[in-house]
Amino acid sequence: MERMGGVRQYTGEQKKQFAEIDGQCDADAAQAKFRADDQLRKIGANAEDGDKLRAQIAARLADELARVERKREKKKDELRPK
């Protein structure tokens, strides 16, 4: 059920807009993960502060992914009938 409010019917245009939002947010999340992976590769296994840097990168990635999900839900909420 849609947010405990019952089942809602959406128009084809609304479904298309939801898919576009999902696609953009999925792309944003993938870019964030790619950047984090790239940063982790640059650190390498021999960095003196490697563990600390890895933890910082992981925390930044988690923050970015949470931001993307908030953005996704905000945009979808704007499309949903009130």
Backbone bond lengths (Angstrom), bond angles and torsions (degrees), N, CA, C in turn:
res aa  C-N    CA-C-N  psi(-1)  N-CA   C-N-CA  omega(-1)  CA-C   N-CA-C  phi
1 M - - - 1.436 - - 1.520 109.32 -
2 E 1.279 114.70 146.19 1.453 121.34 -176.51 1.519 110.38 -75.37
3 R 1.323 115.95 100.99 1.458 122.05 175.80 1.525 112.73 48.97
4 M 1.277 116.07 40.90 1.461 123.39 176.30 1.528 112.72 60.70
5 G 1.305 117.41 16.73 1.451 121.10 -179.82 1.510 112.11 -105.41
6 G 1.304 117.73 8.71 1.448 121.06 -178.25 1.522 110.87 97.12
7 V 1.303 114.94 176.50 1.466 120.79 -179.35 1.523 108.43 -85.20
8 R 1.324 116.15 131.64 1.455 120.90 179.42 1.516 109.13 -112.19
9 Q 1.309 114.70 147.80 1.456 120.66 175.53 1.522 107.77 -101.88
10 Y 1.320 115.89 131.67 1.451 120.88 -179.96 1.517 109.38 -113.97
11 T 1.321 114.97 149.17 1.457 119.99 177.10 1.521 109.19 -74.21
12 G 1.301 115.50 165.61 1.463 119.94 176.51 1.519 111.80 -59.35
13 E 1.325 116.76 -37.68 1.467 121.01 179.00 1.528 110.79 -65.88
14 Q 1.327 116.94 -41.83 1.464 119.72 177.92 1.523 111.21 -63.62
15 K 1.324 115.94 -42.26 1.469 119.80 178.19 1.522 110.53 -61.73
16 K 1.317 116.14 -39.98 1.464 120.80 177.85 1.525 110.43 -63.02
17 Q 1.330 116.73 -42.50 1.461 120.57 179.10 1.527 111.27 -65.88
18 F 1.339 116.97 -40.20 1.462 120.18 176.30 1.533 110.30 -60.57
19 A 1.317 116.62 -42.49 1.463 120.81 179.71 1.525 111.01 -64.53
20 E 1.324 117.07 -38.74 1.466 120.45 177.99 1.527 111.14 -65.48
21 I 1.319 115.90 -41.00 1.473 120.14 177.13 1.521 109.78 -62.28
22 D 1.340 116.35 -47.22 1.467 119.90 178.91 1.520 111.10 -59.84
23 G 1.324 116.72 -43.67 1.458 120.40 -179.39 1.519 112.19 -61.32
24 Q 1.333 116.55 -44.86 1.463 120.57 -179.98 1.521 111.15 -66.22
25 C 1.320 116.50 -43.51 1.465 119.65 -179.24 1.530 111.43 -69.31
26 D 1.324 117.12 -36.36 1.470 120.06 175.07 1.527 109.92 -62.63
27 A 1.327 116.79 -40.07 1.464 120.81 178.49 1.529 110.43 -65.94
28 D 1.325 117.35 -42.00 1.467 120.80 177.95 1.525 110.74 -61.62
29 A 1.332 116.76 -42.68 1.460 120.90 179.10 1.528 110.65 -64.81
30 A 1.320 116.96 -41.54 1.467 120.53 178.99 1.524 110.97 -63.60
31 Q 1.322 117.17 -40.02 1.463 120.28 177.99 1.522 111.03 -63.88
32 A 1.325 117.02 -41.37 1.463 120.82 178.61 1.526 110.16 -62.20
33 K 1.326 116.80 -43.26 1.470 120.80 178.81 1.526 110.84 -64.99
34 F 1.318 116.60 -39.86 1.459 120.67 179.12 1.530 110.07 -63.06
35 R 1.341 116.35 -45.17 1.468 119.75 179.05 1.525 110.69 -60.80
36 A 1.335 116.52 -43.13 1.465 120.16 179.97 1.531 110.54 -63.71
37 D 1.326 116.79 -44.34 1.472 119.99 178.24 1.522 110.80 -61.01
38 D 1.326 116.64 -41.18 1.461 121.16 178.97 1.527 110.62 -62.75
39 Q 1.315 116.93 -43.58 1.460 120.66 178.13 1.521 111.00 -63.61
40 L 1.332 116.30 -40.06 1.467 119.84 179.04 1.524 111.44 -64.70
41 R 1.331 116.39 -39.61 1.471 119.62 177.90 1.523 110.79 -63.52
42 K 1.320 117.16 -38.19 1.465 120.91 -179.13 1.521 111.74 -67.47
43 I 1.322 116.55 -31.07 1.466 119.84 178.42 1.520 109.74 -65.77
44 G 1.314 115.21 -45.44 1.457 119.92 -179.02 1.518 111.96 72.24
45 A 1.285 115.43 178.57 1.462 121.23 -176.66 1.520 111.91 -85.21
46 N 1.314 118.34 -13.58 1.459 120.91 -172.29 1.520 114.46 -100.27
47 A 1.292 118.83 0.97 1.462 120.67 -178.64 1.527 110.44 -65.30
48 E 1.329 116.36 136.65 1.468 120.73 -178.90 1.524 111.57 -62.37
49 D 1.307 115.81 -43.14 1.467 120.50 -179.59 1.525 110.65 -101.39
50 G 1.309 117.21 30.66 1.454 121.98 -174.54 1.516 114.22 -55.83
51 D 1.330 116.90 -44.91 1.464 119.79 -178.21 1.525 111.05 -63.66
52 K 1.325 115.58 -42.23 1.464 120.04 -179.97 1.528 110.19 -65.37
53 L 1.319 117.22 -43.70 1.463 121.21 179.59 1.525 111.37 -65.37
54 R 1.334 116.72 -41.05 1.466 120.22 177.87 1.527 111.00 -61.50
55 A 1.319 116.03 -40.67 1.471 120.17 178.76 1.529 110.59 -64.71
56 Q 1.335 117.19 -39.73 1.461 120.82 178.58 1.523 111.03 -65.30
57 I 1.317 116.37 -42.40 1.466 120.72 178.85 1.525 110.36 -63.92
58 A 1.325 116.44 -43.10 1.469 120.64 178.90 1.526 110.79 -62.60
59 A 1.324 117.29 -40.26 1.463 120.84 179.54 1.530 110.48 -66.53
60 R 1.339 116.86 -42.44 1.469 120.02 177.82 1.519 110.96 -63.36
61 L 1.312 116.51 -40.37 1.465 120.19 178.87 1.529 110.25 -63.55
62 A 1.318 117.01 -45.04 1.467 120.39 179.26 1.530 110.68 -60.32
63 D 1.329 116.62 -41.53 1.467 120.67 177.81 1.520 111.16 -63.32
64 E 1.316 116.45 -43.72 1.472 120.88 -178.96 1.529 110.91 -65.40
65 L 1.326 117.09 -42.71 1.464 120.08 179.16 1.527 111.21 -65.26
66 A 1.319 117.00 -37.61 1.461 120.37 176.92 1.529 110.06 -65.40
67 R 1.334 117.29 -39.89 1.459 121.33 178.13 1.513 111.01 -62.64
68 V 1.334 116.31 -41.78 1.463 120.90 179.21 1.534 110.13 -62.95
69 E 1.321 117.23 -41.83 1.466 120.46 179.85 1.532 111.69 -66.95
70 R 1.331 116.45 -37.86 1.472 118.99 175.94 1.525 110.68 -63.89
71 K 1.321 115.47 -41.49 1.472 120.99 178.09 1.528 110.06 -61.51
72 R 1.330 116.67 -44.17 1.461 121.95 179.45 1.529 110.62 -58.25
73 E 1.321 115.72 -50.41 1.464 119.80 -177.63 1.525 112.00 -66.55
74 K 1.318 116.98 -37.86 1.470 119.92 178.81 1.525 110.39 -62.30
75 K 1.330 115.97 -46.47 1.474 119.28 -179.41 1.527 111.10 -64.69
76 K 1.326 116.81 -40.23 1.466 119.53 179.23 1.527 110.86 -67.74
77 D 1.315 116.80 -38.86 1.466 120.28 178.61 1.518 110.86 -61.40
78 E 1.331 116.54 -34.61 1.463 120.32 179.19 1.525 111.40 -66.01
79 L 1.325 117.32 -26.91 1.464 121.81 -179.90 1.526 113.09 -86.01
80 R 1.323 115.58 -25.39 1.472 118.92 -175.97 1.518 110.51 -72.62
81 P 1.334 115.16 140.26 1.472 118.08 176.78 1.526 109.63 -64.74
82 K 1.300 115.12 145.16 1.469 120.88 -178.45 1.495 111.68 -85.07
